[in-house]
Amino acid sequence: MSNLKDIKSDIEKYANDSNLTELQIVEKLEKHYFDKKVNQNLKLYKKGKKKVSEITKDLKISPRKFYAILEKKKIEHKKYKKE
């Protein structure tokens, strides 16, 4: 529990030093760690060691969102017809 208090106090100190609120800082941290996790999973996806369904469960996102990330990063993937 003391670690959480340390983190809270560090965030509050950083918020006082910068022009950001605590919530904005937490959102930036969340985005950073999400991107880090996405990049780890993309490496495994490229090697064929992890499937889309496993990655979407791990990241808690929809497959459509994952395919959008693949297109944004220009990674080749199979496209299925909706018929």
Secondary structure, 3 states (H helix, E strand, C coil): CHHHHHHHHHHHHHHHHCCCCHHHHHHHHHHHHHHHHHHHHHHHHHHCCCCHHHHHHHHCCCHHHHHHHHHHCCCCCCCCCCC
